[in-house]
């Protein structure tokens, strides 16, 4: 019986560890790094970490927010995303993706990744 309980518990813990959060709520004063620092430090798990890829960001909230792409502290690109809008952003190796909320209120975003076919 103990073995069964341990086995079931391990299965749930494994599933919890494998699933990645893809939807985020951003408070007005919170800027969140999505990818670029590495495993355990990013807001999302980029399955193409260390490679060129696309970040697909959708505004699922009611307020506008912006995407910021940086490399080594230098801003490469800033993109505004309106309500219900979807943006596909090219992330080169070493780029960092940040979500910056609107200071007027809470923003909600969904982030996914897609491989760049070379």
N, C-alpha and C positions, 0 to 999 in steps of 0.2 A: 504494500500500500504506500509506504514511504517513497519507494522508487517511482511509482506512478505520479505522485504529487510533485516530486522533484522534476520528473520528465516534463510534465505539463507546465510547470513554472518556467523551466528553461526554454520551452517552445515560445511562451509568451514574451519572455525577455529578449529572445533572439528576434522575434518579429518587431518588437519595439525598437530595437537597435537598428534594424535594416530599413525601416520606413523613414523617409526624409520629409521634413516639413516643407510644403510648397506654398502655403498661404501665410501671409504676415500682416499683423496690425502694427502700424507705425504711429506712435504718439507724436504730437506736434514738435517736441524738442528732441526727438530721437532720430539719428541718422544710423542706418544699419548696413554693415558690409554683408553682401550676399556671397561673394566668392572672390578669391584672390590671395587670402592669407594662408590657406591650407586646411587640411583635415582637422576638425576639432575647434577651429576658430571661425569658420565661415557660417553664415546664416542658413545656407542651403548646401546640400551635397552636390557638387558638380561632378558628374560621372566622367567628364572629359578634362579633369584637372591636369594642368601641365601641357595642354594641347590647345590649339585654336578651336573655338566653338561659338555657337550662338546662345545668347540668353534671351528667352522669350518672356517678357514681363507684361502682365495684364493688370490694369487698374480695375479691381473688383469692388472698390469703395465708392463713396459719393463725392470725394474731393480729389483735386489734381495733386500729383506729386511729381518728383523728378528723379531721373536716373543719372548717376554720375559714374563715369568710367575714368579710372586713374591708373597710372603706372609710376611706381617709386615716388608717390606724393604729388606728382604732376597731373593736373586734370587734362584728360584727352578729349572728353566730350561730355556735355550736359544735355539731357533730353527731357522735355516736359511731357507728361502723360495725362491726358484728360480722362474723365469718368468713362468707363467701359472701353477704353482704347487699349490696343495691344501693340507692343513694339518688339521688334526682333533686332537685337544689338549684337554686333560681332565683337567677341572678346578674343583678343590675341593672347598668346602665352605670356603670362606675367601681368596681365591686366587685372584690376580690381573693380568689382561692380558694387556700387552703393545705391541704396534707396534713400532719398531725402524727402520727408513729408512736407506738406504745406503747413506753415506755422499757424494757420487758422483752425486746424482740427485734425482729427484722426484720419489716416489714410489706410487703405487695405490693398494688398498686392498679391499676385500669384506669380511665381517664378519657376520656369522649366528650362531645360537645356537641350540643345540639338547639336549633333555633330556636323562639322563642316566637311563636306565631301570634296576632297582635293582632286 
